[in-house]
Amino acid sequence: MADTVDELKALVTRHARGPRTETTICGVSLMQSRTTTEPTAGMTELTMCLVLQGEKDISCGVNALVYGEGHYFVATIEIPVVGRISRASRREPFLGIGFNFDQAALAELIAEMPESGDPDLMCGLGISPTQPELADAFLRLIRLLDRPDEIPVLAPMLKREILFRLLQGPQGAKLRQIAYAGSRQSNLRRALGWMRENYTEPFKVEDLARMAGMSVSVFHRQFKVATSLTPIQYQKSFRLHEARRLLLEKAGDAAGVAFAVGYESVSQFSREYARMFGAPPVRDVARLKTTQTSSYTDRRKAALVETSPATREGS
């Protein structure tokens, strides 16, 4: 497996253009970072990350996960998290591959496999060691970046194989949960979707439980298992994530944003924002913009070095 990982590292290093590069293979991205990063808040997607080098950690509520080379991370539910690259250097940068889950492809594949009942609801985040068969399937997929004419024909088959390997592995039960239309997680995600679409509005847990087809007590228990948060904590986290996005994307004062995302008290908003992101709104956004500018400048310098005549002559 060492040779497989070494070739994957070389491919990712050659094709990655910055911290995250969307490839010409739909749903597949490459990750590369020569430095560790500060904790960054975000929402998980239905995705996985195969780590080839370096280390990341991610936290949600009381749960904290650390995963590095030789392991992969899966997220099968939309949860607000805080993550960072915890091990990376210029000599040994963080390298990884992102792979988004296609629910329709998963459901189609599961229908062709031996029948399995709806598994018990579990946390939507997980980590497992990378099996040789999974690494080999990824290698054959990423090799297609050097043969773009083959992507339309071969990529769908290789992506299907990757889903099969994941379903056969220790995180398979989690993937089955997002594929079944009537699964416990599918029903819970219906309520989560409503909460995200109506995040500025107050809610009654009884109404959310009804959306998920559960009693209030079961809903509370299943919600905490899947997200590591209570419904109130989930809404608060989503409001704060949205507030940060608005502050970054639009010119506006913290008070206006606080009211826009559903807060009635600016002081409460500032306290909870600082507790989640490590600094009050104005200072946090200024820091983020400085970091983004610095990252862009570094990428431009790297691109100029790669395309300079001296570099081309020496390659």
Solvent accessible surface area in square Angstrom, and as a share of the most:
residue,aa,sasa,rsa
1,M,95,0.42
2,A,73,0.57
3,D,120,0.62
4,T,25,0.15
5,V,30,0.17
6,D,82,0.42
7,E,63,0.28
8,L,0,0.00
9,K,48,0.20
10,A,54,0.42
11,L,8,0.04
12,V,0,0.00
13,T,63,0.37
14,R,121,0.44
15,H,45,0.20
16,A,5,0.04
17,R,147,0.54
18,G,16,0.16
19,P,70,0.44
20,R,125,0.46
21,T,24,0.14
22,E,119,0.53
23,T,24,0.14
24,T,107,0.62
25,I,2,0.01
26,C,108,0.65
27,G,25,0.24
28,V,0,0.00
29,S,3,0.02
30,L,0,0.00
31,M,14,0.06
32,Q,13,0.06
33,S,13,0.08
34,R,92,0.33
35,T,84,0.49
36,T,68,0.40
37,T,55,0.32
38,E,127,0.57
39,P,76,0.48
40,T,71,0.41
41,A,17,0.13
42,G,26,0.25
43,M,57,0.26
44,T,14,0.08
45,E,99,0.44
46,L,22,0.11
47,T,22,0.13
48,M,1,0.00
49,C,11,0.07
50,L,2,0.01
51,V,2,0.01
52,L,5,0.03
53,Q,23,0.10
54,G,1,0.01
55,E,47,0.21
56,K,44,0.18
57,D,31,0.16
58,I,18,0.09
59,S,44,0.29
60,C,5,0.03
61,G,52,0.50
62,V,138,0.79
63,N,51,0.26
64,A,79,0.61
65,L,46,0.23
66,V,89,0.51
67,Y,8,0.03
68,G,10,0.10
69,E,81,0.36
70,G,32,0.31
71,H,68,0.30
72,Y,4,0.01
73,F,10,0.04
74,V,0,0.00
75,A,0,0.00
76,T,0,0.00
77,I,0,0.00
78,E,27,0.12
79,I,0,0.00
80,P,8,0.05
81,V,13,0.07
82,V,42,0.24
83,G,18,0.18
84,R,90,0.33
85,I,23,0.12
86,S,28,0.18
87,R,109,0.40
88,A,17,0.13
89,S,48,0.31
90,R,184,0.67
91,R,225,0.82
92,E,97,0.43
93,P,16,0.10
94,F,1,0.01
95,L,4,0.02
96,G,0,0.00
97,I,0,0.00
98,G,2,0.02
99,F,3,0.01
100,N,59,0.30
101,F,16,0.06
102,D,75,0.39
103,Q,73,0.32
104,A,77,0.60
105,A,36,0.28
106,L,0,0.00
107,A,41,0.32
108,E,103,0.46
109,L,10,0.05
110,I,13,0.07
111,A,85,0.66
112,E,113,0.51
113,M,23,0.10
114,P,113,0.71
115,E,176,0.79
116,S,45,0.29
117,G,59,0.56
118,D,58,0.30
119,P,26,0.16
120,D,107,0.56
121,L,15,0.07
122,M,55,0.25
123,C,32,0.19
124,G,0,0.00
125,L,11,0.05
126,G,7,0.07
127,I,44,0.22
128,S,4,0.02
129,P,73,0.46
130,T,11,0.07
131,Q,84,0.37
132,P,71,0.45
133,E,89,0.40
134,L,6,0.03
135,A,1,0.01
136,D,57,0.30
137,A,0,0.00
138,F,0,0.00
139,L,8,0.04
140,R,76,0.28
141,L,0,0.00
142,I,0,0.00
143,R,82,0.30
144,L,1,0.00
145,L,22,0.11
146,D,68,0.35
147,R,104,0.38
148,P,82,0.51
149,D,135,0.70
150,E,63,0.28
151,I,19,0.09
152,P,98,0.62
153,V,104,0.60
154,L,60,0.30
155,A,4,0.03
156,P,79,0.49
157,M,108,0.48
158,L,20,0.10
159,K,47,0.20
160,R,87,0.32
161,E,38,0.17
162,I,0,0.00
163,L,5,0.03
164,F,66,0.27
165,R,84,0.30
166,L,1,0.00
167,L,8,0.04
168,Q,113,0.50
169,G,23,0.22
170,P,90,0.57
171,Q,13,0.06
172,G,3,0.03
173,A,37,0.29
174,K,22,0.09
175,L,0,0.00
176,R,29,0.10
177,Q,0,0.00
178,I,5,0.02
179,A,15,0.11
180,Y,58,0.22
181,A,92,0.71
182,G,63,0.60
183,S,1,0.01
184,R,86,0.32
185,Q,0,0.00
186,S,23,0.15
187,N,33,0.17
188,L,0,0.00
189,R,42,0.15
190,R,128,0.47
191,A,0,0.00
192,L,0,0.00
193,G,16,0.15
194,W,80,0.28
195,M,5,0.02
196,R,52,0.19
197,E,145,0.65
198,N,44,0.22
199,Y,38,0.14
200,T,48,0.28
201,E,88,0.40
202,P,112,0.71
203,F,38,0.16
204,K,136,0.58
205,V,30,0.17
206,E,91,0.41
207,D,55,0.28
208,L,0,0.00
209,A,2,0.02
210,R,164,0.60
211,M,56,0.25
212,A,1,0.01
213,G,68,0.66
214,M,31,0.14
215,S,63,0.41
216,V,58,0.33
217,S,72,0.46
218,V,46,0.26
219,F,0,0.00
220,H,80,0.36
221,R,140,0.51
222,Q,28,0.13
223,F,0,0.00
224,K,93,0.39
225,V,62,0.35
226,A,0,0.00
227,T,0,0.00
228,S,9,0.06
229,L,13,0.07
230,T,49,0.28
231,P,3,0.02
232,I,106,0.54
233,Q,80,0.35
234,Y,1,0.00
235,Q,17,0.07
236,K,70,0.30
237,S,11,0.07
238,F,28,0.12
239,R,33,0.12
240,L,2,0.01
241,H,24,0.11
242,E,28,0.12
243,A,0,0.00
244,R,18,0.07
245,R,100,0.36
246,L,24,0.12
247,L,15,0.07
248,L,48,0.24
249,E,112,0.50
250,K,126,0.53
251,A,115,0.89
252,G,52,0.50
253,D,91,0.47
254,A,19,0.15
255,A,35,0.27
256,G,37,0.35
257,V,13,0.07
258,A,0,0.00
259,F,117,0.49
260,A,59,0.45
261,V,0,0.00
262,G,19,0.18
263,Y,14,0.05
264,E,166,0.74
265,S,40,0.26
266,V,50,0.29
267,S,65,0.42
268,Q,71,0.31
269,F,0,0.00
270,S,36,0.23
271,R,135,0.49
272,E,15,0.07
273,Y,0,0.00
274,A,31,0.24
275,R,170,0.62
276,M,56,0.25
277,F,17,0.07
278,G,61,0.59
279,A,5,0.04
280,P,51,0.32
281,P,5,0.03
282,V,112,0.64
283,R,158,0.58
284,D,0,0.00
285,V,14,0.08
286,A,55,0.43
287,R,103,0.38
288,L,32,0.16
289,K,96,0.41
290,T,93,0.54
291,T,79,0.46
292,Q,101,0.45
293,T,88,0.51
294,S,57,0.37
295,S,35,0.22
296,Y,124,0.47
297,T,56,0.33
298,D,82,0.43
299,R,96,0.35
300,R,116,0.42
301,K,125,0.53
302,A,42,0.33
303,A,42,0.32
304,L,106,0.53
305,V,96,0.55
306,E,92,0.41
307,T,84,0.49
308,S,36,0.23
309,P,84,0.53
310,A,79,0.61
311,T,49,0.29
312,R,141,0.51
313,E,145,0.65
314,G,72,0.69
315,S,125,0.80
